[in-house]
């Protein structure tokens, strides 16, 4: 029996994920015929049928599902081995693939990337921006090395490092009653029209949790895909919103006719931190990255 190749295993895992040869081939950056031939060669070398095909869909055999599960673990281990070699010796000399959520990336990355370029010119940091769940999926599959996201976020077999707390601030039209309130508390938001990011953005859940609010206690007239859109909606007197402090510091409000206020009570915040796989050999380097980010925020 011939040994399967890593390329063949990647093709099989892609077929399992997309259940479509064309989409799997696109994800692997090869032609459909190349991917199909690779899967067929894998089946031939193992002497078993792993994939069933018909005119409508592609699905795995029961044995194929077990092979995919083992193949995914093996591919992650290979990626960890590559990462180990990339980070060997002096830290920040190889490459690192980091996933970042959209409510952090535009406000933190410019300064971070500038610092890294200045301190570690030979270090290659590749960035992927996406929502938390797709990033966690990519981390566990070995496609990413480390994540920068808001915590907590449910995931298994990972370690996290909390870096700092990011304050939630109220943004409202200048003439809104909350703009002139002497002492602002999160309970004052009950019954307000609160503009939030759409489902899937962890900022939404963390904001409500930080303010100890339930969906039923506020009216959500509109859900946006970006904080910049929400700022414009608030400026047009459609409602109020909660903005991360890092976004306010980065100038997201601009010249919009808004009042931005802090809350009186403590802990109206979200935690920002790093997440990596438990078995990664680069945890020391990731912690050094975390210290670099925390230092940047502190400065």
HELIX and SHEET records of a PDB file:
HELIX    1   1 UNK A    6  UNK A   18  1                                  13    
HELIX    2   2 UNK A   21  UNK A   28  1                                   8    
HELIX    3   3 UNK A   32  UNK A   46  1                                  15    
HELIX    4   4 UNK A   62  UNK A   86  1                                  25    
HELIX    5   5 UNK A  102  UNK A  119  1                                  18    
HELIX    6   6 UNK A  132  UNK A  140  1                                   9    
HELIX    7   7 UNK A  177  UNK A  179  5                                   3    
HELIX    8   8 UNK A  186  UNK A  189  5                                   4    
HELIX    9   9 UNK A  202  UNK A  210  1                                   9    
HELIX   10  10 UNK A  215  UNK A  217  5                                   3    
HELIX   11  11 UNK A  227  UNK A  235  1                                   9    
HELIX   12  12 UNK A  245  UNK A  249  1                                   5    
HELIX   13  13 UNK A  283  UNK A  298  1                                  16    
SHEET    1   A 2 UNK A  51  UNK A  53  0                                        
SHEET    2   A 2 UNK A  58  UNK A  60 -1                                        
SHEET    1   B 8 UNK A 124  UNK A 129  0                                        
SHEET    2   B 8 UNK A  95  UNK A 100  1                                        
SHEET    3   B 8 UNK A 146  UNK A 151  1                                        
SHEET    4   B 8 UNK A 269  UNK A 277 -1                                        
SHEET    5   B 8 UNK A 158  UNK A 173 -1                                        
SHEET    6   B 8 UNK A 240  UNK A 244 -1                                        
SHEET    7   B 8 UNK A 194  UNK A 197  1                                        
SHEET    8   B 8 UNK A 223  UNK A 224  1                                        
SHEET    1   C 6 UNK A 124  UNK A 129  0                                        
SHEET    2   C 6 UNK A  95  UNK A 100  1                                        
SHEET    3   C 6 UNK A 146  UNK A 151  1                                        
SHEET    4   C 6 UNK A 269  UNK A 277 -1                                        
SHEET    5   C 6 UNK A 158  UNK A 173 -1                                        
SHEET    6   C 6 UNK A 258  UNK A 261 -1                                        
END                                                                             
